[in-house]
Amino acid sequence: MAKKSVPERLSWVVDLMSVDPSDQVLEIGCGRGVAVDLVCERLTSGKITAIDRSEKAIQGAAERNSGWVADGRADLRVAAIESAEFGGQTFDKIFAVNVNLFWVRSPAKELALFQRILAPGGAVYLCWEPPGAGKAVEIDKKVSRALADHGWQSETVTGQAGDAALICLVARPS
């Protein structure tokens, strides 16, 4: 069977997160589940919960990750982050790649949710592959400010995927 294509940005983000085998991970906007597969490869007793507002995307993610779902390492749900329910579940790592809501509008509701569902010592990874360095600077400024305004400390990490710039704000509650 042919190896499925993996965008460099997703490999970079999963490497950046240093997923531990027992981590509880939440992905926001999982699309067709490429990063889900990368995370599951690193888990033993841990689990990833991945959400996307698109039912079609979740169907694709379920097909791609059927083995991980069957063995309990992946839970895929149709949900938008602003209305997602997690019960009492907490996560060691929460991440989103190219989810623009964090810089195009106030993410106050989402950041408040993260405060409730992030496990002690956990981190949030908000990452993008923006079209050009100017957009990366804009995203960094807007998201850093939003995080600070809502009680988060953040560090900006940059990388490259071929000719494309990558940016990730790693955030922890203040």
C-alpha positions, 0 to 999 in steps of 0.5 A: 500500500502506498504511503499517504501524502503528509504536508510538511506543516503537519509533520512540523506541528506534530514534531513541535508538540513532542506528543508523549505516548500517554497524552490526551490530545485535541485537534481543532479543524482536523480536516481529513485526519492527516495529523490524527494519523501522525499523532496516533503513531506516537500514542500507546495509552493516550488518545486524540479527539479530533473535531471538524465542523464538516461532516464530509471531512470527518468521514474522510478522517474516519476512513483514513484512521479506521484502525486508530478509531477501532483500537481507541486511540482516535475519537473523531467528531463533527463539531465546531469548537465554539459549540463542542462539548467534552464533558469532564475530559481534559487535554494535555495538548490542544492544537489547530493548524490553519484555523483562522478564527484565532486571528480574524475575530476575537477568540475569547469564547474558544480561549475560555473553553481552553482554560477549562479543558487544558490539563495542568501543565498542558499547552495550546499550539495555534499554527499556520502556514501563511501566504508570505512573511507579512501575513505571518507577522500579522498573525503573530501580532494579532494572536499574541495580543489576543492570548495576552488579553485573555490570560495566556502566555505565549511563545512564537515558534517559526519554521519552514516547509519548503519555501513556505514560512510556518508559525506556531504560537505555543500558549499556556495559561498565565 
